[in-house]
Amino acid sequence: MHDRVWYLSVPKSFFEDAYTAGPFEFMVAIGFSFEYVLTNLIFMPFMSGAAYNGDMATVTFGFSAQSDEARHMTMGLEVIKFMAEQDPDNIPIIQKWIDKWFWRGYRLLVLVAMMMDYMLPKRVMSWSEAWEMYFEQAGGALFEDLARYGFRMPKYADVSIKEKGRYSHEAWAALYSYGAAAGLHTWLPKQEEMDWLAEKYPDTFPDFYAKRLEHWRDMQQDGQRYYASALPQLCQVCQVPAWFTEPDDPHTLCKRETEYKGQHYHFCSDGCKDIFDNEPEKYVQAWLPTHQVLQGNCGGAELPDVLKWSGIDVGRDNMDFAGSEDERHWNQSIGERK
């Protein structure tokens, strides 16, 4: 599954991109942009959610990892300052790396956004609240301090702020739609969860997302649970399906494209397009699962062939959570705790 399940190409592409960069870019990518600017969104809300839901094994891991994170963050920040102090000509080079790796890390964190808003039985805070606390406030203070070196907030940080009320909803809708092609179950939120989402996202959820989820619930009750039947358009850089909307227009899908050496390449955002345009020779080599399926390199042309090739046991590993073996195990564990 590590090599073959399609959605795992998202985190793999991120880290493969980082460790095939030069050593200084790697430190900016991991030690600064990922560890210092972004991973608080993993190790704070993620571990709080685990503790609140009684998952103490994850909390134990998280506390251990966070002690490492503190060291990594310190190293990343000091390396940024060190490189900036060596030569003022380094500043625009480092800033370009910060811009790139902020955006790459932000797209990777869509997995955390879905978890916080849709996957926890008991929720601790919304993705929007976490982004405001750990990026807008903490990240804003960090870059105010770094301004004396000549650094600014990452490019497209403003887009991430515009998207914070939509990010998790658009991603979960897409993952739900492709529940037949995944190695995990998906589901629709219950009514009390819908109410929580409406409370946390009063400006977006009721008008843009609740009605779609309600429509899918009606379909499921009629015995027609919705599954997407077409392959998604993947972003050439982050490899996330192009399921996000325009930053200033939630009614329109955000899609960008560019032509390079006679070939057309597609992207989910201006951020990913910028990254490609700066290093096209690196990203034309991306192993995109959708393209590989169409080329016959994933076990066959039909969904059952691809799932078998991926190691996914149809009906046991995927499809809807309701009625699954995992649901039975979950209910059993809840009963034992009571």
GUTOR-463000 format. One record per residue (C-alpha): x, y, z. Coordinates in steps of 0.2 Angstrom, whole numbers, padded with zeros to 4 digits, always signed. Layout:
N
XYZ...
! end
This chain:
338
+0000+0000+0000+0014+0012+0004+0020+0011-0014+0003+0010-0023-0012+0018-0014-0015+0034-0023-0018+0046-0010-0002+0042-0001+0007+0050-0015+0003+0067-0007+0014+0065+0008+0027+0055-0001+0029+0069-0015+0031+0082-0001+0046+0073+0007+0053+0066-0009+0053+0084-0015+0062+0090+0001+0076+0077+0002+0080+0079-0017+0083+0097-0014+0100+0104-0009+0105+0104+0009+0101+0122+0013+0084+0121+0004+0081+0105+0014+0084+0114+0030+0072+0128+0025+0059+0115+0020+0059+0104+0035+0068+0113+0049+0060+0130+0046+0044+0130+0035+0037+0113+0041+0044+0111+0058+0043+0129+0064+0029+0137+0054+0017+0123+0052+0019+0107+0063+0011+0115+0078-0005+0112+0069-0001+0093+0070+0006+0092+0087-0005+0103+0097-0023+0101+0090-0020+0083+0084-0014+0078+0101-0027+0088+0110-0040+0079+0100-0032+0062+0103-0032+0065+0122-0050+0072+0122-0055+0056+0113-0046+0044+0125-0032+0039+0113-0018+0039+0125-0006+0029+0114-0006+0043+0101-0004+0056+0115+0011+0047+0122+0019+0047+0104+0014+0065+0102+0023+0071+0118+0038+0061+0113+0038+0068+0096+0035+0086+0102+0051+0086+0112+0060+0082+0096+0050+0096+0087+0056+0109+0100+0074+0105+0095+0070+0104+0076+0061+0121+0077+0076+0129+0086+0088+0122+0073+0077+0128+0059+0076+0146+0065+0094+0147+0069+0099+0141+0052+0088+0154+0044+0096+0168+0054+0113+0161+0050+0111+0161+0032+0103+0178+0032+0118+0185+0041+0131+0178+0030+0126+0188+0015+0111+0199+0011+0110+0191-0007+0104+0176+0002+0088+0184+0008+0078+0183-0009+0084+0165-0011+0079+0160+0006+0062+0169+0004+0058+0159-0012+0061+0143-0002+0050+0149+0012+0036+0153+0000+0038+0136-0009+0038+0126+0007+0025+0135+0016+0013+0132+0002+0019+0114+0000+0016+0111+0019+0000+0120+0019-0007+0108+0006-0001+0093+0015-0010+0099+0031-0027+0097+0022-0026+0080+0030-0026+0087+0047-0040+0099+0043-0051+0085+0038-0047+0075+0054-0051+0090+0065-0067+0094+0057-0074+0078+0052-0065+0063+0059-0064+0065+0078-0079+0058+0087-0077+0072+0100-0070+0088+0093-0059+0100+0102-0058+0115+0090-0061+0118+0072-0047+0119+0058-0052+0138+0056-0048+0141+0074-0032+0131+0074-0026+0140+0058-0030+0157+0066-0021+0152+0083-0006+0143+0076-0002+0151+0060-0010+0168+0059-0006+0173+0077+0010+0163+0080+0016+0164+0062+0012+0182+0061+0023+0186+0076+0037+0175+0070+0038+0184+0053+0037+0201+0062+0052+0196+0071+0061+0190+0055+0057+0206+0046+0073+0214+0053+0082+0202+0042+0072+0207+0026+0059+0192+0027+0041+0194+0024+0026+0182+0027+0026+0168+0014+0018+0171-0002+0000+0166-0003-0002+0166+0016-0017+0177+0012-0025+0163+0002-0023+0151+0016-0032+0163+0027-0046+0166+0014-0048+0147+0013-0049+0143+0031-0068+0142+0031-0068+0131+0017-0053+0120+0017-0059+0105+0027-0076+0104+0019-0070+0104+0001-0057+0091+0005-0069+0079+0015-0082+0080+0001-0070+0074-0011-0063+0060+0000-0081+0055+0004-0084+0054-0015-0069+0043-0018-0073+0031-0003-0074+0017-0015-0056+0019-0021-0049+0022-0004-0041+0010+0009-0052+0018+0022-0070+0021+0026-0079+0038+0024-0096+0044+0031-0107+0058+0032-0108+0069+0048-0122+0066+0060-0135+0080+0063-0126+0086+0079-0110+0086+0070-0118+0096+0056-0124+0108+0069-0106+0110+0076-0099+0113+0059-0113+0127+0056-0108+0135+0073-0090+0135+0069-0092+0140+0051-0107+0151+0050-0101+0161+0035-0098+0146+0024-0104+0129+0030-0123+0132+0029-0123+0140+0012-0110+0131+0003-0108+0113+0010-0122+0108+0021-0135+0106+0007-0123+0095-0002-0121+0083+0013-0139+0083+0015-0142+0078-0003-0130+0064-0001-0139+0058+0015-0155+0058+0005-0147+0047-0008-0140+0035+0004-0156+0033+0013-0163+0029-0004-0150+0015-0006-0140+0025-0019-0124+0030-0008-0114+0042-0019-0097+0037-0026-0088+0047-0039-0086+0037-0055-0072+0047-0064-0054+0049-0060-0049+0066-0052-0038+0079-0060-0022+0079-0049-0011+0094-0046+0006+0091-0054+0015+0098-0039+0006+0093-0022-0003+0079-0030-0019+0083-0021-0035+0082-0032-0040+0099-0039-0055+0100-0027-0052+0118-0020-0062+0133-0025-0055+0150-0030-0049+0160-0015-0062+0174-0019-0076+0164-0026-0082+0148-0018-0093+0145-0032-0079+0141-0045-0066+0127-0044-0048+0134-0044-0038+0126-0058-0022+0132-0066-0012+0126-0081+0004+0129-0090+0013+0123-0105+0030+0116-0105+0039+0108-0119+0023+0105-0128+0014+0097-0114+0000+0104-0103+0002+0103-0084-0012+0106-0072-0012+0113-0054-0024+0116-0040-0018+0134-0036-0007+0148-0040+0005+0142-0027+0008+0125-0035+0009+0133-0052+0022+0145-0046+0032+0131-0039+0031+0121-0055+0036+0136-0066+0052+0139-0055+0058+0121-0057+0048+0112-0071+0061+0099-0074+0059+0092-0056+0040+0091-0057+0037+0084-0074+0044+0068-0067+0030+0067-0054+0022+0050-0053+0004+0054-0054-0008+0040-0049-0022+0045-0061-0010+0046-0076-0003+0029-0071-0020+0021-0070-0024+0028-0088-0007+0021-0094-0012+0004-0088+0002+0003-0074-0009+0000-0059-0016-0017-0062-0029-0013-0075-0041-0001-0082-0056-0005-0070-0058+0000-0052-0058-0018-0045-0041-0021-0054-0033-0005-0047-0040-0009-0029-0033-0027-0030-0016-0020-0036-0016-0008-0022-0019-0021-0009-0036-0015-0004-0049-0028+0001-0065-0022-0007-0080-0020+0006-0068-0023+0021-0056-0009+0019-0066+0004+0009-0084+0010+0006-0095+0017+0019-0092+0016+0038-0110+0012+0041-0111-0007+0042-0092-0010+0041-0082-0021+0052-0073-0006+0058-0090+0001+0064-0093-0015+0073-0076-0014+0082-0079+0004+0086-0096+0001+0094-0089-0014+0104-0075-0003+0111-0087+0010+0116-0097-0002+0125-0083-0009+0134-0077+0008+0140-0095+0011+0146
! end
